[in-house]
């Protein structure tokens, strides 16, 4: 609370006095110039008046310079503090960000017919048109690579719901704890991801499944390609922010050797293991 008070008070103080002193400086400068240029009556511009206004101008300039450097120093310190808190806040997300990377990759691997010939250099390369077309073939009712607390493999609806719920919880904690110290753009990004349409879509599927109101279709991801595109775009933005806030050693990246390892049949899910069977394929 005291930090907030000092921040607001100092900012208000500087803005108010910048304006007031600038007006006073202009006034004194005009009077001094008028006296030196003999625009005013000599009785009005005696030596005492001239010296007074010249000294006042010097004092005001000095005060403005002090205010400028104080304001500059405060701004620089705030930037350093903001970067520090941004780094601390985003480091809290390392585990869930890694899990989201593997989740999004596993969705692709389990739905594609065969390993693509694409040469993936970065995570951004994964999310091309092929990705969104193939993920539409993912059968949400089939077994996923995720396990529940009892050690039983979940279907894709439960798996996606579990992973997205963990992600939302982590994002909410960061916003609650650090929102005052973060740039508004960072907070907006976290909240956009938290309120993602894809997450709400999966939550709705989970609720419908539990209610047993109707028979769920496994190919429903094919209906929400725009939501998936939006989600992956926001996710890559957050991942980029995270990587910029940590050392190279702690960045979340996948090199070519890691890609080849993930595509291996010894790692679940296997290629095409959850590809829908009754979906009309061309």
C-alpha positions as CSV (number, residue, x, y, z in Angstrom):
1,X,0.0,0.0,0.0
2,X,2.9,2.4,0.9
3,X,4.6,1.7,-2.5
4,X,1.3,2.5,-4.3
5,X,0.9,5.7,-2.3
6,X,4.5,6.8,-3.0
7,X,4.1,5.9,-6.7
8,X,0.9,7.9,-7.1
9,X,2.0,10.8,-4.9
10,X,5.4,11.2,-6.6
11,X,3.9,11.0,-10.1
12,X,1.2,13.6,-9.2
13,X,3.8,15.9,-7.5
14,X,6.1,15.9,-10.5
15,X,3.4,16.4,-13.1
16,X,1.9,19.3,-11.0
17,X,5.1,21.1,-10.3
18,X,6.5,20.6,-13.8
19,X,3.5,22.6,-15.1
20,X,3.5,25.2,-12.4
21,X,7.2,25.9,-12.6
22,X,7.2,26.0,-16.4
23,X,4.5,28.7,-16.3
24,X,6.4,30.6,-13.7
25,X,9.6,30.3,-15.8
26,X,7.9,31.6,-18.9
27,X,6.5,34.6,-16.9
28,X,9.9,35.4,-15.3
29,X,11.7,35.1,-18.6
30,X,9.1,37.4,-20.3
31,X,9.6,40.0,-17.6
32,X,13.3,39.8,-17.7
33,X,13.4,40.0,-21.4
34,X,11.1,42.9,-21.4
35,X,13.2,44.8,-18.9
36,X,16.5,44.0,-20.8
37,X,14.9,45.1,-24.1
38,X,13.4,48.2,-22.6
39,X,9.9,47.2,-23.3
40,X,8.8,48.3,-19.8
41,X,9.1,51.6,-18.0
42,X,12.5,52.1,-16.3
43,X,10.8,52.7,-12.9
44,X,9.3,49.2,-13.2
45,X,12.6,47.6,-14.2
46,X,15.2,48.8,-11.7
47,X,18.3,46.8,-10.9
48,X,16.7,45.0,-8.0
49,X,13.8,43.8,-10.1
50,X,16.1,42.6,-12.9
51,X,18.4,40.7,-10.4
52,X,15.4,39.2,-8.7
53,X,13.9,37.8,-11.8
54,X,17.2,36.6,-13.2
55,X,17.9,34.8,-9.9
56,X,14.4,33.4,-9.9
57,X,14.9,32.1,-13.4
58,X,18.1,30.4,-12.4
59,X,16.4,28.8,-9.3
60,X,13.5,27.6,-11.4
61,X,15.8,26.1,-14.0
62,X,17.7,24.3,-11.3
63,X,14.5,22.9,-9.7
64,X,13.2,21.7,-13.1
65,X,16.5,19.9,-13.8
66,X,16.4,18.3,-10.4
67,X,12.8,17.2,-11.0
68,X,13.7,15.9,-14.5
69,X,16.6,13.8,-13.1
70,X,14.5,12.5,-10.2
71,X,11.7,11.6,-12.5
72,X,14.2,9.9,-14.9
73,X,15.7,8.0,-12.0
74,X,12.3,6.9,-10.7
75,X,11.3,5.7,-14.2
76,X,14.5,3.7,-14.7
77,X,14.1,2.1,-11.2
78,X,10.5,1.3,-12.0
79,X,11.5,-0.3,-15.3
80,X,14.1,-2.4,-13.5
81,X,11.6,-3.5,-10.9
82,X,8.9,-4.2,-13.5
83,X,11.3,-6.4,-15.5
84,X,12.4,-8.2,-12.3
85,X,8.8,-8.9,-11.2
86,X,7.9,-10.0,-14.8
87,X,10.7,-12.5,-14.7
88,X,9.7,-13.8,-11.3
89,X,6.0,-14.0,-12.3
90,X,6.6,-15.8,-15.6
91,X,9.1,-18.3,-14.0
92,X,6.1,-19.5,-12.0
93,X,4.6,-20.7,-15.3
94,X,7.6,-22.9,-16.5
95,X,6.1,-26.2,-15.6
96,X,2.6,-25.5,-17.0
97,X,4.1,-24.0,-20.2
98,X,6.1,-27.1,-20.8
99,X,3.1,-29.3,-20.2
100,X,1.1,-27.2,-22.7
101,X,3.8,-27.6,-25.3
102,X,3.6,-31.4,-25.0
103,X,-0.2,-31.3,-24.9
104,X,-0.5,-29.4,-28.2
105,X,2.1,-31.6,-29.8
106,X,0.5,-34.8,-28.6
107,X,-2.9,-33.6,-30.0
108,X,-1.2,-33.4,-33.4
109,X,0.8,-36.7,-33.1
110,X,-2.3,-38.7,-32.1
111,X,-4.5,-37.3,-34.9
112,X,-2.1,-37.3,-37.9
113,X,-1.9,-40.4,-40.2
114,X,1.8,-40.4,-40.4
115,X,4.8,-38.2,-39.4
116,X,4.9,-35.1,-41.6
117,X,8.0,-34.5,-43.7
118,X,8.1,-30.9,-42.4
119,X,11.4,-29.7,-40.9
120,X,10.4,-28.2,-37.5
121,X,13.0,-25.8,-36.3
122,X,10.9,-24.0,-33.7
123,X,7.7,-24.4,-31.9
124,X,6.1,-21.8,-34.1
125,X,6.8,-24.0,-37.1
126,X,4.5,-26.7,-35.6
127,X,1.4,-24.6,-35.9
128,X,1.0,-24.4,-39.6
129,X,-2.2,-25.1,-41.7
130,X,-1.4,-28.9,-41.6
131,X,-1.5,-28.8,-37.8
132,X,-5.0,-27.3,-37.6
133,X,-6.4,-29.5,-40.4
134,X,-5.0,-32.7,-38.8
135,X,-6.0,-32.0,-35.2
136,X,-9.6,-31.8,-36.5
137,X,-9.4,-35.6,-36.9
138,X,-8.6,-36.1,-33.2
139,X,-11.2,-38.4,-31.6
140,X,-11.9,-36.9,-28.2
141,X,-13.5,-40.1,-26.9
142,X,-10.4,-42.2,-27.4
143,X,-7.7,-42.9,-24.8
144,X,-5.2,-40.0,-24.3
145,X,-1.6,-40.1,-23.0
146,X,-2.9,-38.6,-19.7
147,X,-3.6,-40.6,-16.5
148,X,-6.0,-39.7,-13.6
149,X,-5.2,-40.0,-9.9
150,X,-6.0,-43.7,-10.0
151,X,-3.5,-44.4,-12.7
152,X,-6.1,-45.0,-15.3
153,X,-5.7,-43.4,-18.8
154,X,-8.2,-40.7,-19.5
155,X,-10.0,-40.0,-22.7
156,X,-9.0,-36.8,-24.5
157,X,-11.9,-34.7,-23.1
158,X,-10.8,-35.4,-19.5
159,X,-7.2,-35.0,-20.4
160,X,-7.7,-31.7,-22.1
161,X,-9.9,-30.5,-19.3
162,X,-7.3,-31.5,-16.7
163,X,-4.4,-29.8,-18.5
164,X,-6.4,-26.6,-19.3
165,X,-7.7,-26.4,-15.7
166,X,-4.1,-26.6,-14.3
167,X,-3.0,-23.9,-16.8
168,X,-5.9,-21.6,-15.9
169,X,-5.1,-22.0,-12.2
170,X,-1.5,-21.1,-12.7
171,X,-2.3,-18.1,-14.9
172,X,-4.9,-16.8,-12.3
173,X,-2.3,-17.1,-9.4
174,X,0.2,-15.1,-11.4
175,X,-2.3,-12.4,-12.2
176,X,-3.5,-12.2,-8.6
177,X,0.0,-12.0,-7.1
178,X,1.8,-9.8,-9.6
179,X,-0.7,-7.8,-11.6
180,X,0.3,-4.5,-10.0
181,X,3.9,-5.0,-10.9
182,X,3.4,-6.2,-14.5
183,X,2.9,-4.2,-17.7
184,X,-0.7,-4.0,-18.7
185,X,0.1,-5.9,-22.0
186,X,1.4,-8.9,-20.0
187,X,-1.7,-8.9,-17.7
188,X,-4.0,-8.6,-20.7
189,X,-2.2,-11.6,-22.4
190,X,-2.5,-13.7,-19.3
191,X,-6.2,-12.9,-19.0
192,X,-6.9,-13.5,-22.7
193,X,-5.4,-17.0,-22.4
194,X,-7.3,-17.6,-19.2
195,X,-10.5,-16.7,-20.9
196,X,-9.7,-18.5,-24.1
197,X,-12.6,-19.8,-26.1
198,X,-10.9,-23.1,-26.6
199,X,-10.7,-23.7,-22.8
200,X,-14.4,-22.8,-22.4
201,X,-15.2,-25.2,-25.3
202,X,-13.4,-28.1,-23.6
203,X,-15.1,-27.2,-20.3
204,X,-18.5,-27.4,-22.0
205,X,-17.6,-30.8,-23.5
206,X,-16.6,-32.0,-20.0
207,X,-19.8,-30.8,-18.5
208,X,-21.9,-32.4,-21.3
209,X,-20.1,-35.7,-20.9
210,X,-20.8,-35.7,-17.1
211,X,-24.4,-34.8,-17.6
212,X,-24.9,-37.6,-20.2
213,X,-27.5,-35.4,-21.9
214,X,-26.6,-36.6,-25.4
215,X,-24.1,-38.8,-27.1
216,X,-20.9,-36.8,-27.7
217,X,-19.2,-36.8,-31.1
218,X,-15.4,-37.4,-31.0
219,X,-14.7,-35.1,-33.9
220,X,-15.8,-31.9,-32.3
221,X,-12.4,-30.3,-32.5
222,X,-12.9,-30.0,-36.3
223,X,-15.7,-27.5,-35.5
224,X,-13.5,-25.1,-33.5
225,X,-10.4,-24.4,-35.7
226,X,-10.6,-20.6,-35.1
227,X,-10.6,-21.2,-31.4
228,X,-7.5,-23.4,-31.6
229,X,-5.7,-20.9,-33.9
230,X,-6.4,-18.1,-31.4
231,X,-5.2,-20.2,-28.5
232,X,-2.0,-21.3,-30.1
233,X,-1.2,-17.7,-31.1
234,X,-1.7,-16.4,-27.6
235,X,0.2,-19.3,-26.2
236,X,3.2,-18.6,-28.5
237,X,3.2,-14.9,-27.4
238,X,3.3,-16.0,-23.7
239,X,6.0,-18.5,-24.4
240,X,8.0,-15.8,-26.2
241,X,7.7,-13.5,-23.2
242,X,8.8,-16.3,-20.9
243,X,11.9,-17.1,-22.9
244,X,12.9,-13.4,-23.0
245,X,12.6,-13.2,-19.2
246,X,14.9,-16.1,-18.4
247,X,18.4,-17.2,-19.3
248,X,19.1,-19.2,-22.4
249,X,19.6,-22.3,-20.3
250,X,16.0,-22.1,-18.9
251,X,14.3,-21.3,-22.2
252,X,11.5,-23.6,-23.4
253,X,12.6,-24.7,-26.8
254,X,12.6,-27.9,-28.9
255,X,15.5,-28.6,-31.2
256,X,15.5,-31.0,-34.2
257,X,16.8,-33.9,-32.1
258,X,14.0,-33.4,-29.6
259,X,11.4,-33.4,-32.3
260,X,12.6,-36.7,-33.6
261,X,12.5,-38.1,-30.1
262,X,8.9,-37.0,-29.6
263,X,7.8,-38.6,-32.8
264,X,9.1,-42.0,-31.7
265,X,6.7,-45.0,-31.3
266,X,8.1,-45.7,-27.9
267,X,6.6,-42.4,-26.5
268,X,2.8,-42.2,-26.1
269,X,0.7,-41.3,-27.9
270,X,1.7,-43.2,-31.0
271,X,1.2,-41.6,-34.4
272,X,-2.5,-41.6,-35.4
273,X,-3.5,-43.6,-32.3
274,X,-6.5,-41.3,-31.7
275,X,-7.3,-40.5,-35.3
276,X,-11.1,-40.6,-35.7
277,X,-12.4,-43.5,-37.8
278,X,-15.9,-42.3,-38.9
279,X,-14.7,-38.8,-39.9
280,X,-15.1,-38.2,-43.6
281,X,-11.6,-38.0,-45.0
282,X,-10.6,-36.9,-48.5
